[in-house]
């Protein structure tokens, strides 16, 4: 990607973050969101944002990989490897979003309730640690997949 490509990608990410912040504080959007998706609170918005970003990124990445590896290179092996890399990166993104949401839930619990060592606090801390470990495992898998090289020769 060229310098201008990176610039416009960063501008796009900044616009996306500003829109998410606007929607977080825009009360009618919260009411619409909770009306459409019943039994959901606006408290887990961090996970919803990570999930939405992951789904859009998953579709975009796989479309680009399909065009590059299947249409242009006609290489199924490269498509499979690229698909594994993209899927693992999306798993890292969603795992990190779930971890942030879990940390937010833990902090809200600690602020609202008097700190008592008990099963509720232990479950919340265990959830944070489990999500950190899961995200770390996906990061290691992603790193290992990056070490595998694409085949450039055609059969």
C-alpha positions in Angstrom: 0.0 0.0 0.0 1.4 3.4 -0.9 1.7 6.4 1.4 -1.6 7.9 0.3 -3.3 4.5 0.7 -2.2 4.4 4.4 -3.2 8.0 4.8 -6.8 7.4 3.6 -7.0 4.2 5.6 -6.1 6.0 8.8 -8.6 8.8 7.9 -11.3 6.1 7.4 -10.5 4.6 10.8 -10.7 7.9 12.5 -14.0 8.7 10.9 -15.3 5.3 11.9 -14.2 5.9 15.5 -15.8 9.4 15.6 -19.1 7.9 14.3 -19.0 5.2 16.9 -18.4 7.7 19.7 -21.2 9.9 18.3 -23.6 6.9 18.3 -22.6 6.0 21.8 -23.7 9.3 23.2 -26.7 9.8 20.8 -29.7 8.8 23.0 -32.2 8.1 20.1 -29.7 5.6 18.7 -29.5 3.8 22.0 -33.3 3.6 22.2 -33.5 2.3 18.6 -30.8 -0.2 19.2 -32.4 -1.6 22.3 -35.8 -1.6 20.6 -34.6 -3.6 17.6 -32.5 -6.1 19.5 -34.6 -7.0 22.5 -33.1 -8.1 25.8 -29.9 -6.3 25.0 -28.5 -3.4 26.9 -26.3 -0.6 25.6 -23.7 -1.5 28.3 -21.9 -4.0 26.0 -21.3 -1.6 23.2 -17.6 -2.3 23.1 -18.2 -5.9 22.1 -20.9 -4.9 19.6 -18.5 -2.4 17.9 -15.7 -5.1 17.8 -18.1 -7.6 16.4 -19.4 -5.3 13.7 -15.9 -4.3 12.7 -14.9 -8.0 12.6 -17.8 -9.0 10.4 -17.2 -6.1 7.9 -13.4 -6.8 8.0 -14.0 -10.6 7.5 -16.1 -10.0 4.4 -13.8 -7.3 3.0 -10.6 -9.3 3.6 -12.0 -12.5 2.0 -13.3 -10.6 -1.0 -9.9 -9.1 -1.6 -8.2 -12.5 -1.1 -10.6 -14.1 -3.5 -9.9 -11.5 -6.2 -6.1 -11.8 -5.7 -5.6 -15.5 -5.2 -8.4 -17.2 -7.1 -9.1 -14.7 -10.0 -5.6 -13.4 -10.6 -3.2 -16.1 -9.4 -5.5 -19.1 -9.7 -4.0 -20.6 -6.6 -6.3 -22.4 -4.1 -3.4 -23.1 -1.7 -2.7 -19.4 -1.3 -6.4 -18.6 -0.9 -6.7 -21.1 1.9 -3.6 -19.7 3.7 -4.8 -16.2 3.2 -8.2 -17.1 4.5 -6.7 -18.7 7.6 -4.6 -15.6 8.3 -7.6 -13.3 7.8 -9.9 -15.4 10.0 -7.3 -15.6 12.7 -6.8 -11.8 12.7 -10.6 -11.4 13.0 -10.6 -13.8 15.9 -7.9 -11.7 17.6 -10.0 -8.5 17.0 -13.2 -10.1 18.4 -11.3 -11.6 21.3 -9.7 -8.3 22.1 -13.2 -6.6 21.9 -14.6 -9.2 24.3 -11.6 -8.7 26.6 -12.2 -5.0 26.7 -15.9 -5.5 27.3 -15.1 -7.9 30.2 -12.7 -5.4 31.7 -15.3 -2.7 31.5 -17.9 -5.0 33.2 -15.4 -5.8 35.9 -14.6 -2.1 36.5 -18.3 -1.2 36.6 -18.8 -4.0 39.1 -16.0 -2.8 41.3 -17.2 0.8 41.2 -20.9 0.0 41.9 -20.6 -2.8 44.5 -18.5 -2.8 47.7 -15.5 -4.9 47.0 -16.1 -8.3 48.5 -14.0 -11.3 47.8 -16.5 -13.8 46.5 -17.6 -15.9 43.6 -18.9 -13.0 41.6 -15.6 -11.1 41.7 -13.7 -14.4 41.0 -15.9 -15.2 37.9 -15.3 -11.7 36.5 -11.6 -11.9 37.0 -11.5 -15.4 35.5 -13.4 -14.3 32.5 -10.9 -11.4 31.9 -8.0 -13.8 32.2 -9.5 -16.5 30.0 -10.2 -13.9 27.3 -6.7 -12.6 27.5 -5.3 -16.2 27.2 -7.6 -16.9 24.2 -6.6 -13.7 22.4 -3.0 -14.6 23.1 -3.4 -18.0 21.6 -4.9 -16.6 18.5 -2.1 -14.1 18.3 0.5 -16.9 18.4 -1.4 -18.8 15.7 -1.5 -15.6 13.6 2.2 -15.1 14.0 2.9 -18.7 13.0 0.7 -18.3 9.9 2.6 -15.2 8.9 5.8 -17.3 8.9 4.3 -19.6 6.2 5.1 -18.2 2.7 2.8 -18.2 -0.3 3.6 -20.3 -3.3 4.5 -18.1 -6.2 4.9 -20.7 -8.8 2.0 -22.1 -10.8 1.4 -25.8 -11.3 
